[in-house]
Amino acid sequence: MFGDPVLNPKNWEVKTVIDVCDCMVPGRDKPKSFTGSTPWITIDDLVVNGVTGKSKSSLGLTDDEINEVKRKKVPKGSVLMSCVGNLGICSIAGEEMIINQQLHSFQCKDINNFFLMYYLGFRKDYMMSQASSTTVLYMNKTVCNSIPLYLPPIELQNQFADFVNQIDKLKFITQKI
């Protein structure tokens, strides 16, 4: 539908992630307690190329616990991406949540969130070439924001997202049988 995500054979406009998204990067402080209902999400909780809702370990924060560690809630619909270790694992936030320091989140402005989620998965080569490495690969905010992406017309992005959602529904139905 779009061609090679690296070679860009259809000559789509090229931008960076920060050109089309806002970015939220969490601090490093970890909450002392988890007594609330706002999910605390880590890499292990991500539904890869899907929608992430709850923490698999049922960890959640109250508003006071969120304020204590100076975090902001990631809005529903944001694209979540791993930036430590196994880079470029992506998912969509299925509800408001708090992410740990191994994840970044992108709030899409001029791009379809499902298109961005899948596109980022194809740019692991770029991520690995730009990541710093001491003992573990790591992408800072600047590197995450500078990931190049090509931008097909939003109508095509939306068609792609609708197609992917239909396939996901069929997978779900098939698994129930």
N, C-alpha and C positions, 0 to 999 in steps of 0.2 A: 504493500500500500504506500509506504513512504520511501522505500529503498534503503540502502545501507546507512545505518546511523552514524558511521564514521566518515564515509566517503561523500555522502550527500549528493548522489547522482542527479537528483531533481533540482538541485541548486536552490533549496529553500533558504530563506533568510537565516543567518547564524547569529545567535545571541548567547549570553551566559545566563546561568540560572538566576542570578540576582537581578538581571534585566526584566525578568517576567514573574518573579516571586519575592515575597518578603521571607526572611529567614529568622528562625528562633534557635538559639544555641543555649542549652542549659548550663548552669554553673556546676561546679564540682561537689558542692555540699550535698551530702546524703541525709535524708530525714532521719531523725532519731526514733520516730515511731510511725506506724502506718495504721491509723485507726479510722480512716475515712473512706469515702466511696469514689473519689476521683482516681481512676486507675494510674498506677505507677508502672510505666512501660519500659522494658529493657529490650535488648536485641533478641533475646530468647522468646519474647512475647510476640514478636512480629509475625503476622501472617504474610508470608512472602508473596508479593504481587497480588495481594488481596486486601481485605479490610480488617484492621486490628481494633478490637474493642476492649476486652478485659485483660487484666494481668493474669497469666497462667498460674501464678502463685497467690492470686487474690489479694495482692497488695494494693492499698488505696490510701489516699491522703485527705485530710480535712483542709478547709481553707486556712486554718491557723497553721497547720503543718506546712502547707504550701508557702505561706508568707514567711515562716521561720527560715526556710532555705532559699528565700528570694526567687521563687520560680513563677513562671507564667503558664497558664493553661494553654496547651496546644489546641487550636480550634479544630472541631470536627471537619473532615475533608482535607486536612493538611497532608502533604506527602512526608512520610518519615523515612529517613535513610541512615544506615549505619555508617559511622565515620571512624571506627576503631576495629582493628582485627580484620574480619571478613567484610571488606568495604562494599558499599553499594547494595546492601540488602534493603529493599524498599517495600513500603506498605502505605495504606491510606488510614488516617485516624478515623475510626468509626464513631467516635464521640470525643468530647473534651477529655484531655488526659495530661499527665505530667510525664516527661521523658527523662531518662537518665543521661549522663554525660557522654555515653557512647552513641547517641543519636542526635541528628539535626532534624529540624522540621522546616518545610517550605510551604508557605501559604501562597497559593497560585493566584496571580492577578490576570495575566494575559496568556494563559496556557491551561489546557485541560489537565486536571490532576492525575487522571488515569494515564493519559499520554505521557506526562512527565515521569510517573512512577516506572512505567515500562521502559521509557527512553533511558533513564538513569541506569537501569540494569544492564544496558548495552554499552555503557561507558566505563566499565570496570578497568579496562586497559588504561584509560586516561587517569582514573583515580589512583591506580597503583603506581603510575609513573610520577604522579605529583605528591604522593603521600610521603611523609617523613617516617623514618623507621629507626627506632632504637632497639627495643625488643619486640614491639608490636607496631604494625602499620597504623598510621594516624593521619587524618585529614582535618586541618583546622578550618575555621569559618571561611577564611579567604579562599582556600583551595576549593571547598564545597561550593561557594558562591561563584567561582570562576569556571565551573564545568561548562564547556561549550555545548550548545544544543542547537539543532536546526528547528525552525518553526514553520511547519506547514500551516495553511489557513485553519483557523479555529473550527470551521465547519468539518474539515477532514479529521481533526483531532476528536471532535465530538462523535463523528461516525465510528471512529476507531474505538472510543470508550463504550459506545452502545454495543458494538460487536463483541467486545471483550466481556461486557456484563451479560450478554445473552449466552455466551459460551459458559461463563461461570454458573449461570442458572441451570443450564443443561447438565453440567458436571454434578451439581448438587442433586438434581432430580435423579440422575443415573446412579449416584452413590446410595440413594435411599432405596433403590430397587433391589 
